[in-house]
Amino acid sequence: MRFAGAGNTNSGQVTLAGGQVNFLLDFTNNASGLVIGNGTLRADGGTTNNGVMAFTATANVIGDVTNATSGLITDLLQIGVSRPNVE
């Protein structure tokens, strides 16, 4: 899936199910946002993470990433979680 505009934000959930999401400009994962799964997250204008990015298998993040102090980037398999409980 490709997004061509600027100001792309996530306050919900983006699930990478082995596919690719491509932001031609910027992408911001807000504090309430969750990016989860395996696949490719590409933001040619850079990614700012204020929320949680939790990968479950092979994942590619393409572009500059700024991880804010409130942001968490993790591999769920490394910490022994096979399926997160997300409300």
C-alpha positions in Angstrom: 0.0 0.0 0.0 1.4 3.4 -0.9 0.6 6.9 0.6 1.8 9.9 -1.5 0.8 12.8 0.8 2.5 14.4 3.7 1.6 14.3 7.3 0.9 10.6 7.6 0.0 9.7 11.2 -1.1 6.6 13.0 -3.1 6.7 16.3 -4.5 3.2 15.9 -2.9 0.0 14.5 -0.9 -0.7 11.4 -0.5 -4.4 10.8 2.3 -5.5 8.5 1.1 -9.0 7.4 4.0 -9.9 5.3 3.4 -7.0 2.9 4.7 -3.4 2.5 3.4 0.0 3.5 5.2 2.8 1.7 5.0 6.4 2.7 6.5 8.6 -0.1 7.0 11.3 2.5 6.9 11.2 6.3 5.2 8.8 8.8 4.5 9.4 12.5 3.4 6.7 14.8 1.7 8.6 17.6 1.8 7.8 21.3 -1.4 5.7 21.0 -0.2 4.0 17.8 0.9 0.5 17.2 2.8 -0.9 14.3 2.9 -4.7 14.5 3.8 -7.7 12.4 6.3 -8.7 9.8 6.9 -7.0 6.5 8.3 -3.7 5.3 7.6 -0.2 6.6 9.1 2.4 4.3 8.9 6.1 4.8 11.1 8.0 2.4 10.7 11.2 4.4 11.5 9.4 7.7 9.6 7.8 10.5 9.0 9.3 13.9 7.9 6.8 16.6 6.1 8.0 19.7 4.2 4.7 20.2 5.0 1.1 19.9 6.6 -0.7 16.9 6.5 -4.5 17.7 7.7 -6.9 15.1 6.9 -10.6 15.1 9.3 -11.9 12.5 11.5 -10.6 9.7 10.8 -6.9 9.3 12.4 -4.1 7.3 12.2 -0.5 8.2 13.5 1.7 5.4 14.2 5.3 5.9 15.5 7.4 8.8 13.8 6.6 12.2 13.5 8.9 15.1 12.5 7.0 18.2 11.1 9.5 20.8 11.6 8.9 24.5 8.0 7.6 24.7 8.6 5.2 21.7 9.4 1.5 21.9 10.7 -0.6 19.1 10.9 -4.3 19.9 10.9 -7.8 18.5 8.1 -9.7 20.2 9.7 -13.1 19.5 12.8 -12.0 21.4 10.8 -11.2 24.6 8.7 -14.4 24.3 5.4 -12.9 23.2 3.8 -14.7 20.3 0.6 -12.7 20.1 0.1 -9.4 21.9 -3.1 -8.5 23.7 -4.2 -5.3 22.1 -7.3 -3.4 23.0 
